[in-house]
Amino acid sequence: ANLAFALVVKLAQTQAEQPVACIGISPWLHISSEQSMRASYRRFCFDLYLGHKRKVTSAADPLVSPLYAEEKLVRRFPPISMHVGKNDLALRDVEKMATVLTSIGNPVETQVYPSLHLHRWGSGSDLWAQDSLLRIDEFLYRLW
């Protein structure tokens, strides 16, 4: 989901046409240096994402951490729908982005599910994943 948000940021930076919507499933939107044990896996993934020993950017780059995008860029974002589990590492990111979008009047929908993750789709997927897909379908249907 971070790549979808990076695209939205890049399109806003270049003043290009935005897609009709942006969907984020457990999106990481802010790379931080939290020191909790829970954050160790997150920091490891972020280090790899930034290029590990050959870093090509920083965590403050809005293409990496869309929560750092300037308001003038965020105003150009399309309607956004974000889904996350209540214990997911991305929950705080989703809440912060929803607050930013709401504060400037951008359309945003968020859904927090009781399950940890929403990545188990397809046959045998749990009811929350199925509900998430249904809500995404409805969201996109309203916009198209």
Phi, psi and chi 1 to 4 in degrees:
 res  aa     phi    psi   chi1   chi2   chi3   chi4
   1 ALA       -  -27.2      -      -      -      -
   2 ASN   -60.1  -36.6  179.8  -86.7      -      -
   3 LEU   -66.3  -34.7  -67.1  176.2      -      -
   4 ALA   -63.8  -42.2      -      -      -      -
   5 PHE   -71.3  -35.3  -80.8   86.6      -      -
   6 ALA   -61.3  -40.2      -      -      -      -
   7 LEU   -62.2  -45.2  173.4   63.6      -      -
   8 VAL   -60.7  -41.6  165.9      -      -      -
   9 VAL   -63.5  -47.5  170.4      -      -      -
  10 LYS   -61.6  -41.9 -171.8   63.3  172.5  179.3
  11 LEU   -63.4  -38.3  -68.1  171.8      -      -
  12 ALA   -66.9  -40.8      -      -      -      -
  13 GLN   -62.2  -37.7  -71.3  172.9  -25.8      -
  14 THR   -93.3    2.2   60.6      -      -      -
  15 GLN    57.2   33.7  -61.8 -176.7    8.9      -
  16 ALA   -85.8  164.8      -      -      -      -
  17 GLU   -64.9  136.4 -175.9  177.7   -9.5      -
  18 GLN   -87.1  157.2  -69.9  -77.2   -4.3      -
  19 PRO   -67.8  169.0   22.9  -29.9      -      -
  20 VAL   -65.1  -25.2   70.3      -      -      -
  21 ALA  -163.5  166.7      -      -      -      -
  22 CYS  -129.7  131.1  179.6      -      -      -
  23 ILE  -114.0  131.1  -52.8  -64.4      -      -
  24 GLY  -123.8  119.4      -      -      -      -
  25 ILE  -106.6  108.9  -53.3  -62.4      -      -
  26 SER    51.5   52.0  -58.3      -      -      -
  27 PRO   -76.4  135.2   30.3  -35.0      -      -
  28 TRP   -86.1  115.4  -74.2   -0.2      -      -
  29 LEU  -117.7   -3.5  -57.1  169.4      -      -
  30 HIS  -151.0  111.7  178.8 -109.3      -      -
  31 ILE   -85.8  120.7  -67.3 -178.8      -      -
  32 SER  -124.4  171.9   67.3      -      -      -
  33 SER  -110.9   42.0   59.0      -      -      -
  34 GLU   -52.0  142.5  -63.4  173.1   31.6      -
  35 GLN  -102.4    7.1  -63.3  -58.7  -44.3      -
  36 SER   -72.7  158.5   69.5      -      -      -
  37 MET   -59.9  -38.2  -86.0  -58.2 -100.8      -
  38 ARG   -60.0  -28.5 -177.1  175.7 -179.6 -162.4
  39 ALA   -86.1   -5.8      -      -      -      -
  40 SER   -63.0  -42.5   62.4      -      -      -
  41 TYR   -65.3  -40.7  175.2   70.3      -      -
  42 ARG   -61.0  -45.9 -173.1  175.8  172.2  130.6
  43 ARG   -61.9  -40.8  -78.9 -166.3  -48.8  -86.0
  44 PHE   -59.4  -48.3  170.2   74.9      -      -
  45 CYS   -63.1  -42.2  -68.3      -      -      -
  46 PHE   -63.4  -40.9  -70.1  157.3      -      -
  47 ASP   -59.2  -44.0 -179.1   57.9      -      -
  48 LEU   -65.2  -40.7  -66.8  176.7      -      -
  49 TYR   -62.2  -35.0 -168.6   75.6      -      -
  50 LEU   -81.6   -6.1  -66.2  172.8      -      -
  51 GLY   112.2    6.3      -      -      -      -
  52 HIS    52.5 -117.0 -168.4   47.4      -      -
  53 LYS   -76.4  -18.0  -66.8 -179.9 -179.7  176.4
  54 ARG  -112.3   58.0  -64.7 -179.4  -60.7  171.3
  55 LYS   -54.2  132.3  -62.8 -129.8 -177.4  -37.8
  56 VAL  -109.4   -8.0  -65.9      -      -      -
  57 THR  -157.8 -175.1 -170.6      -      -      -
  58 SER  -122.7  166.3   75.6      -      -      -
  59 ALA   -66.8  -19.0      -      -      -      -
  60 ALA   -84.9   -4.7      -      -      -      -
  61 ASP   -69.4  124.0 -176.9  -19.2      -      -
  62 PRO   -63.7  -17.0   15.6  -23.5      -      -
  63 LEU   -72.9  -20.3  -66.9  171.6      -      -
  64 VAL  -100.5  -43.4  174.5      -      -      -
  65 SER  -121.2   85.0  -63.9      -      -      -
  66 PRO   -56.1  -19.6  -27.6   36.6      -      -
  67 LEU   -65.9  -15.6  -81.5  167.8      -      -
  68 TYR   -86.5   -1.9  -74.3  119.8      -      -
  69 ALA   -63.7  139.2      -      -      -      -
  70 GLU   -66.3  152.9  -62.4  173.9   15.3      -
  71 GLU   -55.8  -38.9 -177.7  179.4  -41.7      -
  72 LYS   -62.0  -29.7   68.6  179.7 -178.0  177.3
  73 LEU   -76.7  -44.7  -64.4  178.1      -      -
  74 VAL   -60.6  -33.8  176.7      -      -      -
  75 ARG   -62.2  -22.4  -72.4 -172.7  179.9  -78.0
  76 ARG   -89.3   -4.5  -64.9 -174.8   46.3   83.9
  77 PHE   -64.7  147.9  -73.7    8.3      -      -
  78 PRO   -76.2  174.7   32.7  -38.2      -      -
  79 PRO   -55.4  141.0  -25.3   34.8      -      -
  80 ILE  -126.0  138.5  -67.4  176.3      -      -
  81 SER  -124.0  127.7  177.7      -      -      -
  82 MET  -127.1  133.7  -61.3  178.7  -72.0      -
  83 HIS  -123.5  141.3  -65.4 -163.1      -      -
  84 VAL  -156.4  153.9   65.9      -      -      -
  85 GLY   -84.4  152.8      -      -      -      -
  86 LYS   -64.9  -22.2   70.9  174.6 -177.8  169.6
  87 ASN  -111.6   13.2  -64.5  -42.7      -      -
  88 ASP   -71.5  145.7 -165.5  -58.6      -      -
  89 LEU   -61.6  -22.3  -67.5  173.7      -      -
  90 ALA   -89.3    0.1      -      -      -      -
  91 LEU   -56.5  -48.2  176.4   60.9      -      -
  92 ARG   -63.6  -37.1  -73.1  178.2   42.9 -158.1
  93 ASP   -61.6  -45.2  -67.4    4.7      -      -
  94 VAL   -62.2  -45.5  167.1      -      -      -
  95 GLU   -62.2  -42.1  -67.9  170.6  -21.7      -
  96 LYS   -66.6  -44.1  -72.2  177.3 -175.5  176.5
  97 MET   -64.9  -40.9 -178.8   57.4   83.6      -
  98 ALA   -60.5  -39.8      -      -      -      -
  99 THR   -64.2  -44.7  -61.6      -      -      -
 100 VAL   -61.2  -48.9  168.2      -      -      -
 101 LEU   -63.6  -44.1  -68.0  164.3      -      -
 102 THR   -63.7  -40.3  -59.5      -      -      -
 103 SER   -63.7  -25.4   72.7      -      -      -
 104 ILE  -107.4    7.1   60.7  173.2      -      -
 105 GLY    85.6   13.5      -      -      -      -
 106 ASN   -78.7  141.4  -82.1   35.6      -      -
 107 PRO   -66.2  128.3  -14.4   25.0      -      -
 108 VAL  -148.8  139.4   60.3      -      -      -
 109 GLU  -125.9  134.8  -67.6 -177.9    9.9      -
 110 THR  -126.3  149.1   59.3      -      -      -
 111 GLN  -138.3  121.0 -174.3   65.1   41.1      -
 112 VAL  -107.3  122.1  179.2      -      -      -
 113 TYR  -100.7  151.1  -71.9   92.5      -      -
 114 PRO   -67.5  -17.2   -3.4    7.0      -      -
 115 SER   -79.9  162.4   59.3      -      -      -
 116 LEU   -69.3  -50.4  175.3   58.8      -      -
 117 HIS  -128.6  162.6  -61.7  -69.0      -      -
 118 LEU  -118.5   21.1  -63.9  174.4      -      -
 119 HIS   -88.8   -3.1  -54.6  -69.5      -      -
 120 ARG   -94.3   80.9  -64.8 -179.1  -59.1  -98.2
 121 TRP  -103.3  168.2  -68.8  -34.4      -      -
 122 GLY    95.8 -164.6      -      -      -      -
 123 SER   -63.6  136.6   71.2      -      -      -
 124 GLY    82.2    5.4      -      -      -      -
 125 SER   -71.1  154.3   63.3      -      -      -
 126 ASP   -76.9  168.5   65.4   29.4      -      -
 127 LEU   -63.2  -31.3  -66.2  176.1      -      -
 128 TRP   -68.7  -40.2  -56.4  121.8      -      -
 129 ALA   -64.9  -40.3      -      -      -      -
 130 GLN   -64.4  -41.4  -67.9  173.7   22.5      -
 131 ASP   -63.4  -40.5 -178.1   76.5      -      -
 132 SER   -59.7  -47.6  175.2      -      -      -
 133 LEU   -62.1  -39.7  -72.6  174.7      -      -
 134 LEU   -63.4  -43.4 -171.6   63.8      -      -
 135 ARG   -66.3  -37.3  -72.0  175.1 -172.5  -96.7
 136 ILE   -64.0  -43.6  -69.9  168.6      -      -
 137 ASP   -58.0  -46.5 -179.6   59.6      -      -
 138 GLU   -64.1  -40.4  -68.7  168.6   -7.1      -
 139 PHE   -60.1  -49.9  177.6   74.4      -      -
 140 LEU   -66.9  -37.3  -68.1  173.5      -      -
 141 TYR   -60.6  -41.2 -175.9   79.6      -      -
 142 ARG   -64.4  -31.1  -75.1 -166.6  -48.0  -89.3
 143 LEU   -87.6  -27.0  -64.1  171.1      -      -
 144 TRP   -86.6      - -108.0  -54.7      -      -
